[in-house]
Amino acid sequence: GVMTPELWDLACCSLVSWASSFEESLPGVTSSAPASLVTSAVCQLASAVGQATSGSSDSVPQKLRYEWDEFFSEGVYSVLVPAFVSLSSGLQRAPTSLLKRLASAVSLCPPALLMEAQLPALHLVQDVDITLPLPDNITFLYNHLTPLLLSPCRHVQVAASLLLMTVAQNMKEKEDEDQEEEEETQEIPRRLEEVIKQGDTVLDTILQEFRIGEAAGPIPPGNASHTVTVGYLLCWRVVLALLEAAGDELRPKYTEYLKTRGLLDSLFGHLFRLLPKTAASDKEMFLTELSVTSTSSAAEIQQMAGSTWVSVCRHLPAVARSWWQSLDKVGREAVERLTSSVVTPTLWREETLAIERAERGSDNMTVRVRPSVREVVATYTIDEGSLELLISLPANYPLGGLTVDSGNR
C-alpha cells in the first residue's frame, strides 16, 4: 500500500529513536529474548526503509527520500554498523534470526556513512611495518569487517563483503608525496590477504587430487571448509572491487603484488576445480548478485567461482591470458571451453552496449558494430577519401588477443 507522509515521518523518527535505545541495550541483546525480538523488528524496519530509498526504486517520493538521506539515515546507520560488528564477532554471538535482519539492514548503509562509521579503535601488531598505512577509520573498517568474512553465519559473511566492497570502492587514492614513484607494487590491505591465504590453505587440501578443469564436486554447507571457501571467494570480490576502483597508476601495482605473491595463479586454479562439469552450458552459474538473506548452499560456491572468473577476465584480461598459456593441454581446453561459451559473449555484450551509448566523437568518424562476427568498424572520412579500422574480438577473448586491421579502404 501507499504510505502517507505522516506515516513515513513516524516510521523514520521512531527508527532513529529505537536505534539509539538499541545502542544502550546492546549488551543484553544476546541474553534476553524480548530484547532480541525488538532489535530484530527494528532491523527489519531499517532494512525495509533502506531498500525503499536505495537505488532506482520509485516507491518513495523524492522529498521523503531526501529527508531520509539528509536527516534520518545517519542516526540509524551510525548505530547499526558498530552493532553489526559487535554482535557478529563477540563470543556471545547473537541468534541467527537477529543477525540475518541486522546484516540485511546494514548492507544498505550508504558509502558516505560507512566511511565515517565510528568503530572501536583496532590496531594490530602485524601492521607495524606497513610502508603506507591507511587512514585510521579505514584501517578500523578493514580490521573489524574482514574477519567477519569467515563468520560461521552466512548472512554476516555476505553483508561484511558488501560493506568491504563499498570501502574498497571509496578509498581515496592517497597521493603520497614522500613515496618514491619507483615502487613496483602496492600491497592490498593485509586483512584481505590473510583471509585469502587461509582459503588457499583449505582449498589446496580439498582440491589437491584434482587437475585444472576436473570438477572436484560440490562442497556442502554446514562445515568449516564451506565457510572458509565462501569467505575466500567473497574476499576476492572485495579485492577485484579494489582493483576496479583503483586508478590506472595504482591498478598495475596491485596486480603486480598479487602476481608476485602467487595469489592470482592460486585463485584461478581453485576456480576451475570448484566449477562443475556443466558450467560451460549453464548461464545461471555466472550470476553476480548476492543476497544477504538467502541460505548457504553448495551451488552458491559454484556460482561465485563462475562470477569471479568473469570479473577476472573483465578487469585483468592480460593476467588471465598469461595464466591460461602456462597450462597443460587438458587445462587449456577446459578453461577455453568455459571462457568461449560464457565469458566472451558477456564481455562482448558489455562492450557493444558501451559503444552504442558512447558520445559521438566527431562528425567525420562513424563507429559500427557487427555483432554476428564480433567486429567493430571505425570509419574516418577526410575530404573525398576515408580510412577504415577493423577491430575484432576472438571467440575465446580474453584468452586470445584482439586483432586490429586497417580494413580494405
N, C-alpha and C positions, 0 to 999 in steps of 0.2 A: 504493500500500500504506500500511499504518498505521505510523507511526514510533513506536518505543519512546521513553519519556522519556530513556533513556540516549543514544540516537542523536541525539535533539533537542539534548541538552546538548552532545554532541560537536560537532554542526553549529554551534551558537551560539558555543561557546568558540573553535572553530577559526576561525570567521568573524571574530571580534574580533581574534585574533592575526594572521591573514593580512592583515586590513585594516591593522593597524599596521605590518606589514612592507612592505606595498604602498606606504605613505607614504614609506618610505625609498628604495624602488626607483623612485619616480615618474620621475626624470629619464631612466632607461634604458628606460622602457616603450615609447617611440616608436621606439627604435633596435634593441631586442633582441626577436627573435621569441618566444623562450621566456618572457620577462618579460610580453610582451603576452598570450600564451596563458594564463598562470597568472592574470594580472589579470582577463582575460575570464571565466575559470572562477569566480573569487571573486565577480565582479559577478553572474554568473548565479545563484550560490547566494544572494547577498544579495537578489536580485530574487525568488527563489522563497520565501525566508523572509518577506520584506516582504509579498508577496501573500498568503501563508498567514495572516499575523497581521493583515492590514488589513481594515477594514470588517466585513462580516457573515459572512465565510466561517467555517464551523464545522469546518474541517479540523484545527484545533489546539485542544486543551483549554484552558479558561480559565486554568489555573495556568501553563501553558507560555507562553501569550500574555502573561500578566502579567510573567513573567520576562524575556521579550524586551523588552517595553516599558520595564520598570523598570531592567534591568541591562545588557542586551547592546546594544540598538539604538544607544545614544549612541556607543559605541566604533566602531560601523560607519559611521553617517552622518556623524560628525564628521570622518571621513577621506574618505568618498565625495563629499560636497558640494564641498569645496575641490579634490579631484582632478578632478571633473567640470568645474569652471571652468578649471583649468589645462590639462587635456588637450583641451578643446574649443576653447580660444581661442588656444593657443600657435601659433607659426609652424610648429612641427613637429606638425601635428595627428595625433592617434593614428589607427590604422587604423579604418575604418568598423565592422568587426565588433566591435571593442572598445567604440567609442563607443556602439553600439547597446545593448550589455549594460549599460554604465555608466549610460546615460541611463535605461534601464528600471529599474535598481536605485534610482537617485537620485530618480526621480519618485515613489517611495513614501515619501520621507522625511516623518515626522510633523511637523505645523506647529510644535510647540514646539521641536523640534530644529533645524528650518530657521531659525527666528527667532534661534537662538543660535549659528548657524554662524560659525566663526572664519575669515572670508575675509581675504585681504591688504587692508590699508587702500588705498582708492582714492578720492581726492578729485579732482574735475575742475574745471578752470578755469571752465567755463561755469555752475558752480553758485554762484559767489561772491555773486551778488545775490539769492539766494532769501530771501524775507521770513520764511518759516517752515521752516528746514531740518529734515529728518527726522533721527532719531537715527542715529548713525554706522553701527550694524550694519545698519540698513535701507537707508541710503544705499549701503553697500558691496554689499548684495544686488542692488539695482537696477543699480548701476554695472557689476557683473560679469555679471549674468544677462541683462540686457536686450539687450546687443549680440549675445548668442547666438541671439536670435530671428531674426537674419539669417544664421545659420551656413549654409554650403553643405550641412551634414549634417542631413537632415530629423529624424532621431531626436533630435539635440541641440535643434533648434528647438522641438519639441513638449515635450520634458522641461523646457526653460527656461520655456516658457509655463505649464506646470502648477505649477512652483515659484513663478513670479511671481504666479500666481493665489492661491497659498497666502499669499504675502507680502501681497498686496493685501487679502485677507480677514482677515488677522490684524494689520494695522496698528492699533495702539490709537489712537483719535482723540485727538490732543493738545489738551486743553482749555487753550488758551494764555491766561493771564490778561492778558498785555500786549497781545494782539491786539485791536484795536477791532472790535466786532461789525459795524461798518458795511461791512466788506469784502463786496462783492457776489459775488466769485468766489474760487475756490480752485484753484490750478493743479495739474494732475496731475503726477506725477513726470516730470522733464524727459527722462530717457532714453526713456520711453514715447512722449512727444510727438515725439522725434527719429525714432524708428522709423516712427511714423505719417506724418510728413512725407516721409520717404524713400519710403514706399509710395505716398503721394499723387502724388509726382512721377512715379514709374514708371507708375502706373495712369492718370494723366492723359494720358500719352503713348500708352500701349497702347489706351486706350478712347476717344480723342478723337473718332473718326469715328462713334461710336455714340450714339444718343439713349437716354434712360432707358427701359427696357422692351425695348430691342433687344438680343438676346443677342450678345455680342462673340465667342462661340466659346471653346472650351477653351484654357487656357494649359498646354502640355505641360511635364513636368518636365525637368530637366537644363540649365536656363539661369538666368541671374540674375533675369529677370523673374518666373519661377515662385518662386524662393527669396524674393524681396522681397515678392511678393504673399502667400505663406504667412505670412511674418513679420508683415506688416501685419495680416492677419486674426487671427493669434494675439495680436498686441498689443492689438487691440480686445477680444478675450476677456478679457484682463487688466484693461483699463480698465472694462469692464462689470462685472467681478467687484468692482472697487474701488467703483464706484457702488452696486452691490447691498449691499456691506458697510457703506457709509458711512451714518451716522445721518440722520434726517430734516432735521437742520440743515445738514449738510455736503453731502448729495447735490445739492440745487438749486445750490449754489455750484460744485461740479464741473461740473454740466451747463451752467451759465451760461458757465463758462470755455470748455468745448468748443464751445458755440454761437458765442460771440463770436470764437473763432479760426477759425470756418468748418469745423472738423474733422468735425462730425456731418453737415452737408449733403453734404460731400465723400464721406464714407463711404457714405451712403445711395445717392448717385448711382452709386458704384462697384458696390455690391451688386447693383443692378438692371440692370447691364450684364454682370456676371460670371455671373449666374444663366442657365441655359439656357432655351430656349423651353418645354421640357416641365416646368419646375419646378412649375407650379401643379397638375399631376396626379401628381407624383412625391413621395410622402411620404418616401422614402429621402433625398431631397435635404436634409432638415432634421435629420439625425442630429447629436447634440451630442457623443457620446463620441469622444474622440480616442485612438488607440493610439500609444504611443511607438514600437512595434516595426514598424508596417506601413510600406510603401514609399510614395514620392512618387507622386502621380497627378494628372491634370487634374481628375478627378471630385472629389477632396478639396477643391479650392479652391471648387468649386460648392457642396459640402455645407457648408463653413464659411461661405460667403456666406449660405446659407439659414438656418443656425442663428443667425448673427449678427443677421439681421433679426428672428427670433423673440425673441431676447434684448432687442433694442431695443424691440419692441412690449410686452414684458413689463415692462421697467424704466423706459422713457421714453415712455409712450404719448402724452403731450401733444406731445412733440418730433416723434415720428413723424407725428402728425396735422397739425401746422402745416407740416411739410415737404411732405407729400402735397398739402395745399391749395394750395401755391405752384407745383405742376407744371402743365404744359400738359395738354390733354385726353388725348393718347395716353399720356403718362407716368402720369397719374392712373388711367386704366383698367388699365394693366399692373400697377401697384402694388396696386390694389384687387382685381383678379382673384386675384393670388397670395395676398394677405393673407386674403381671404374664404375661399379654398379650404383653406389650410393653417394660418395663424396663429390665426384666430378660433376654430376648433374646438379647437385645442391649448389656448389660454388659457381657453376655456370649461370644458374638462375639468378643468384645474387648479383653477379656481375652485369648481366643484361638489364636487370632492374635498375641498377645504379647508372648504367649508360642511358637508359630511357629517361631517367629523372634528372640527369645532369643538365646544367645550363648549357645553352648553345655557346660554344667558344667564340666563333667568329662567323661572319656571313659567308665567307668563301670556303668554309670547311663543313663537310657533312660526314656524319658517322652512321653507318648502317650495321645492323646485326643480322647475321644469317644463322638462325637458331639450329636448323637441321644439320649443319656441318660445323657448328661451334666456331664461327668466324666473325670477326669484327672488321669492317672495311671502313677506312677513313679516306675520304677524297678531298684533296685540297686544290681549289681552282685558282689559276693565275692567268689573267687575261684570256687568251684563247686555249691554253693548254691546261692539263690537270695532272696532279701527282696522286698515286694511289698507294695506300699502305694496308697490308693484309695481316691481321694477327689471328693465329688460330690456336685453339686450345686442344691439346691431345686428349684422347679418350680416357687416359689414365692420369690426368693432371691432379695433383702437383708432382706425381712421380716422374712423369715426362715433362720436359720444359715447354714453354711457349715457342711457337715458331713465328718469325716476323719476316714477311716477304714484301717486295716492292710492287706486288700486283703486276698487271700487264700493261699499265699505261704510265 
